[in-house]
Structure formats: structure tokens, C-alpha cells
Amino acid sequence: MAVSGTRVLIASRLFTPEVGAAAFRLQALAEGLVAAGASVRAVTTVPPKGAPAPGRTPGLTVSRFPVLRDAGGNVRGYVQYLSFDIPLFVRLLFARADVVVSEPPPTTGLVVAVTSWLRRRPYVYYAADIWTEALAATSAPGLVTRLMHRVEGHVLRRAAHVLAISDGVAEKVRRFGVDPTRVTTVGNGVDTSIFTVDGPTAEGAPARLRARTAEADDDRTQTRDAPSATGVAAAGATPPYFVYTGTMSEWQGAGVFIEALAAVRETYPDARLYFFGQGSAEDQLRALATARVPGAVVFGGVIPPAETATWLRSAAAALVSIVPGQGYDFAKPTKIYAAAACGAPVIFAGTGASTEMVRHARLGWTPEYTASAVAAAMLEAVAAHPSPSASATARAAWVAENASLSAAGTRAAAAVLDVAP
């Protein structure tokens, strides 16, 4: 294993302080590399407006350049990807590094593969998922999906090593014809110093949280006079609420929770659902909420992890879903770990790996992906809320033992350094 003095370059359109699983995962990798004695440089983008101020990690240099973002502030879409990948090619071609780490999408991986071939240096591909399987679950043209599948396969096979966040992802990677000895499952997780059982809750959250949800309602068409959880608490009664965090995409199908909420409110008229995050399906979810449960759903936008933890700690349950049969049943969304680390029970709607994990670790409910089944689980969650402190502690303990992001970053760093010349 090459360590001291090894120069590692991380190429990714996402990096802290942006809020997202990929950014946190790469930050943990960088910290693991620095701890091992490597010199690390991240080549990434200028954060979007409203992002937290960038932190500083000794031993890590972050190089940023402007990029096109969509209306939601994301680097998502072919034009946006190219606005990052084209200048990245030039930057990597003249960058000094012993090994390069690439994140999806495959277009970025292709840039890393070509420049690494030209510079005669190895690269590592960090497979958080199989990107083209997620693409196939959307309305993308079949030709585009097939082309990107070929690109992704080429990038994976040419990599000196592939890091997979789960055994399911590792198996999918091997199906591309990648040598199994060049695939390492490093795991995934959350920052267990932020997502904790102990800490502020929505009942005592600062006014800025109330202002954030109210502002989101005013600016983005959802009910502007619906009180937040903190606002109701101030009046002396906290209605039950559910929290959905992170990406809202077609293959996740979070609309099932809005449909289920309509049934839940027949028993608990004040029940609400809070979405914190963004994604390609957000507009559809907003329209569905307006049609089915007007005034009961709040879209609060992207919030810092510490604020996410505040809302999770006093939620009746955290909501997670994956549409079955879309080729994504192997995924284990990070939002499951975040909720459990805060002691919140999880309602996972779907099938596959996440269902097995939630059941085995006793993290919550695993209803079928139907509105009626999900509504039944939500009603049970409200009836059981607040759950006994022992249950919350047990969930958090499981995350600390099995889903620590720091530990995953250390394992990933070791695998990267193993391929460095």
C-alpha cells in the first residue's frame, strides 16, 4: 500500500459543503486518505447559492470552478454534466496525481478514464449505485439509456478498482464483466456525530426552522398558512408528522406517502408530511399534494444535516421508498441510516435489500408499496409515537455499529491507496 506522499485527486461534481450523500461520502473518503498520510485534492464545482460555508480539512485542497445548474440548483442533466466534464478533462490532463477517484455519472467517469489512460495512471470508480439502472427507471429515451450503459460498463472495466457501497451494488458491478478481485464493498453510512438520538427536537427547534418551512411554502406554492411542527408545538399541541429527506426521483416514488397521508388524516386530521430535499419528481409531488391533501404537505427544500436531525428526532416516522421492479431493489438509501441514528422509526415501502435490512435490524415497518399498506404502517407509527427511549437507542446503536460514514471512508481510503503506484 502506497501511503506517505501519495497524491490522490478526487473528481466529482458534488462535494461538501453541498448537502447530499455523495458529498458526505467523498468528504469521508478525503478525511480517511489524509489520516493515512496521503495528499488529497478535490476537483469540483462552486457550491450553489445558499449552501453552507465550506469547511477546512487539513491536508485537503479543494479546487472549484463554475458549472451550469438546473432551476433547483443541481448539476443534473446532460448539458449540466457536460459543463463540468469538458473543463474537467483539461484540468485532469494537466493535474499531478498518483491515482484519481471518480464519482458518477458515467460521463465524468469517462473523462477520468481517458485522461488517466493518457497520463498512464490508475483510477478508482466509486460506485454508489448503478447509474444507468436509475436512468432506465425514468422517462429517458431507450437509445440514451443503452449508450450510457455502454459508457458505464467501459468505465467500470477500465478502473483499477471499484468501490461499492453495498454488496448489492458490488454484484451489479461484477455483471458488467469487472474482475471480482477489483471490486471492494466499503459500505455506506451517515455522520454519527450529527445524526444522534440526543439533541434538539422539532418541539424546541429555533425560529429559523419555522421560517424555513414557511418561506418554502410561500415561495414554492405549497400551503402558506399551514403551521410547521414547531409552530403547533408553541401553541401547546404537536400534531403527528412524518419526514421524507433527500432526493425525490421517479424511481423512489415518494408519491405513495402522499396518497397514504390522505387515509391517515381520516384518523389524525392534523397529521402532516415534511419533505426536505429536492429532485426531478418534486413538481409532480407538489401537484399530487395539492390535489390529495391540500395544506398537509410542506416542501422545506434542502437543509443542513443538523437541521434534518432536529426534525427526525421527534417525527412519528421517517419515510423511505423505492418503486419495486425498477431494477433498484438492491439499494439501501442513506436516509434510512440517518433516521435510525436519530432514533426515529423507519417506514420503508418497497422490496429487496432495504426491506431485509429494516426487518433484520428492527428499524421500523416494511409495508408493500401500496397506499393502503403504507397508510396502515403510518397509523401504527402514530399510535406508537413517541417510541420508548430504549427502542430509539437500539436503532441508533445499530447505525453506530453498522453504518458509520467515518468507518466507510477509512475502508474506501485503504482500497484507493492499494492501487496507487
N, C-alpha and C positions, 0 to 999 in steps of 0.2 A: 504493500500500500504506500503510494507516494503521499506525503503529507506536508512537512515543513517546506514552505516556499512554493507549494503548488498553486498555480494561478487558475482559478475557476471563474468562468463567465456564465452568468445566468441570463438567458434571453427570454423575455416574457412581456406581453402587452399589459399584464397585471402584476402589480407589486404594491406592497404597503407604501403609503397609508390607505390605498383603496380598500374598501371593505368587501371581502369575498374569500371563499375557501381557498382559491388558487393563490391569492396574495398572501394569506396567512401561511399556507403550506410552503411557499417559496421563502418566506422570511424565516421559517423554522429551519429549512434546509441551509440557508445562508448562515444562520447562527450555529448550526451544527458543524459546518465547514470551518468557520472561524475558530470555533472551540478546538477543532482538530489541528489547527495551525496553518490552514490554507489562507491565501489571499483571495478575496471574493469581490467581484464586480457584477452588478446587475445592470443590464441594459434594458430600459423600459420606457414608459411614457410619462408625460407630465400629468399629474393627478387631475381629475375633473374638479370643477368648481364645487366648493362645499366640502371637499374631502378634508379629513383632519390634517394637521401639520405633520410633515414627515418626521419620524424619529431618527435617532442616530445609533448605529451599531458599530462599535469599534472594530476595525478590520474589514468593514463592508463599505464599498464605494458604489453609489447609485448614479448612473448616467441616464438622464431623461431627455426626451425630445418630444415635440408636439405631435399629436395624432388626431385624425378625424374621429369624432364620436357621434353616436346617433342622438335622437332627441332626448333619450333618457340618460345621456352621459356615458354610454357604454361603447367600448370598442367591439362592436358586434355587427357583422355584415361584411360582404365581400370587399366593398370599397374601403371600409374602415380597416379591415385586416391588411389590405394592400398598403394603406397609408402608413402602417407600422412595418410591414415586411420589406418594402422596397428600400427605405433608408437603412433598415436593419442589415440588409445584405452588404451595403457599403461599409457600415460600421464594423461588422464582423470580419469582413475581408481584411481590414487593417488593424484589427484588435489583437493584442498579445494575450494568449491564454494557452494553458496546457490541456484543458478539457472544457467543453461548452455544455450547458444544460438547457434543454428546450422544453417549453410547455406547449400544449395545443393552442391554436388549431394546427392541423397538418401543414397549412401553408407556411407557418412560421417554422415548423419542423423541417420543411423542405429547404428553406433558406439556410437553416443551421446545417443541414446535411450537405448541401452544395458547398458552402463556404468552408466547412470542416474538411471536405474532400480536397478542396483547392489548397488549404493550409496544412494538410496532412496531420490532422489532429483528431482525436476521438470526440464523440459527443454522446450525451446521455439524454434519453427522452423520458420525461416524467409523465406517465400515463395516468391521469386522474380518472379518465374514462375512455371509452372508445368513441371518439368524436363523431365518426360517420354514422354510428348507430343512433346517436342522438339526432343527427341530421335527418336520418331516414324516418324518424318519428314526427317530423314536421312536414310542412307542405312544400318542401324544396323539390325542384324538378328531379326526376329519376336520373337524368344524364349527369347533373351536377353531383348527386349522391355517389354514383358509380365512379366518376372521375376522382372525387375526393377520397373515396375508398382506396383507389389505386395509389394515390399520393400518400395516404396514411400508412398503407402497407409497406411502401418503399421506405418511408422514414423509419418505421419500426424495425425493419430488417437490416437497415444500414447502421443503426445505432450500435455503439459499442456495448451499451447496456440499457435496459428499460426498467424504470421504477414503476411499480404498480401499487395503487393504494389499497388493493384488496385482492384476495385470491380469485374472486370473480373476474376482475379486470385482468389479472395475470393470465387466466385461462383464455380470455378473449384475445389477448396479445399473442399468445402462442398459436392461435388459429390463423394468424397472418403468416405463419411459417417462420416465426422467430425461434431461434435456438433456446430451449428452456433454460440452459445454463446462463443465458444472458438476460434473464428476467428475475427480478427480485421484488417480492412483496414487502413493502416497507410500512404499510399501514397508513392510517389517517387519524385525525382527531381534532381536538379543539384546545385552545389555551386554557388549561385548568387553573390558571391564576386569575382569569377573568370570569369564566363561567363556573361559578361556585354556588353552593347552597346558601352560604352566609353572604349577606349584602343587602343593598336597598331593594325594596319591592315597589310595585306599582302603587300600593296604598300610600307610600310615603315618598314617592318619586318627586324630583324637583319640578318646578313650574315649566322648565324648558321642554320636558317631555309632553306636558299638556299642550304647550304652544306648538310643538312639532306636529302632533296629530291634528290639531285644529287648523294649522296652516296648510297641511296636506289636504284636508277636506275642502278648504276654501279654494285652493289653487287648482285642484285636480278633480273637481266635480262630485266627489262623494259627499254625503250629508254633512253640511257645515255646522249644524247645531247639535249633532249627536255628541253627547259628553264622552270624554275619554274615561278610562278606568279610574284614573286619579281624580278626575273631576267629580265622579259619582262618589268616590270614597270621601271626598271632602264634605259632601252633603250628608254623610253618615251611613251610606249603604253601598257596598261594592257589588255590582252585578257580575254574574259569571262571564268570563271571557276566554277566548281561545286565541292562540298566537300562531301565525304562519310566518316563518322567517326565510330570507334568502331568495333564490331565483324562482321566478314564476314562468315556466315554459310550457309548451304544449304537451311534452311527454310526461310532465309531472301532474298535469290535470287537477289543479287545485280547485277547480270549479265544483268538484264533488262536495267540498266542505261548505260552500255557499248554499248549494241545494239542501244539504243536510241541516244547515242552520235554520232554514225555514221551518223544518219539523221540530227542531229543538225549541224554537221560540213559542211553539204552541204550549209547551210546559213551562218554559222560562222566558217570558216575554222580553226581559231586559238583556238576554244573552247577546254577546257581541263577538265579532271576529276582527282581529287586527292583523293586517298584512304589513310586514316590514321587509322591504326589499324591492326588487324590480325584475323585469323580464319581458320577453316577447309576448306573453299571454296576458299582460297586465290590463290592457284595454278591454279585452274580452271579459276578464274577471270583473272589471268595474261595471261593464254593461249588465252582466248577469246579476251582480249585487243590487244594482238599481232596480232591476226588474223583479227580483225574487224577494229581497229583504231590504227595502229602502230604509236607510238610517241605521242599519245594524252592522255595517262593514266599514272599517276605516283603513285606508291605504296610507301608511305613515312614511313611505319612502325608505331609503337606505339610512340606517342609524348605526352609530358606533357599537362595537361588541358589548361594551359595558352597559349601554342602554338596553340592548337586546336582552342581556341577562336580567336586568331590572324587571322587564315585562314578563320574562319566562318564570321568574320565581313565584309569582302569585297567579299564574294562569291556571285555569281548570285543566288544560292540557295543551301541549304543542302539537300542531298538525303537520303531517308529512305524507306525501303521496307519490306514487309512480303508476302511470297507466299500465295495466297488465298487457302482456303480449306485444309490446313495442320493441322488444329486444333489449330492454333496460332493467329487467328484473334482477340482475346481478348487483345493481348499485346499492350503496349504503350512504345515503345523503348525510352530510356533516351536521345538518340541523337536528338529527336525532341525538347526536353526541352532545350538542350544545344544550338542548333541553334537559336531557338526563343529568348533565353535570350541574345544572341549576336545581335539580330535584324535581323538575316538572315531569309528570307522566306524558307519554307519547301516544298519539293515535296515528298509526301507520296504515294507510289504505293502499293495498296493492298485494303483490305476491313476491316470492323469491327470497333473496338473501336478507333483506331488511325485516321481512316478516319473521324469519327464523331467529334473527338476532334479537328483536324486540321481545319475542316469546321466551327465548332461552335466558335472557338477562332480566326478564320480568320488568321491562321498562314501561309497559302500558298495554294498549289494546291493538289488535291487528284485524280489524274488520275487513270484509270483502270490499272491493272497490265499487260500491253502490251507495246511493244517497241514503237509503233506508238503513243499511248496515252501519254506515258511518254515523248517522244520527243516533242510533242505539248506543254506540260507543261514547258519543259526546254526552248523551244523557247520563250514562253511567259515570262519566268523568265529573260532571257537575254534582251528581249525588255524592260522590266520594270526596269532593273538594271541601276543605283542604285535606290532602292525604296525610296520614300520620308521618311525623318527622322521621321515624325510623325508615319508612319507605323512601322518602326523599334522600336520606343519607345513603341508603343502599344503592340507589341509582347513581348518585354522584361518585360513590366509591368504585362502582363498576367502570365508569368512564375513566377515573384516575388510573385504574389498573390496566384498562384495555384500549383506551383511545386518547392517550396523551399526545398532543401535537409535537411537543418537545422531543419525546422519545422517537416519534416517527421521523422528525428532522434529523436526529442523530443517526438513525439507521440509513436514511437516504444519503447523508453525507458520507458515510463509510462506503457505500456502494459506488458513489461518484469517484471518490479518491482511489478506489481499487482499479479503475481504468485509466487513471492519469499516468502518463509516461514518466 
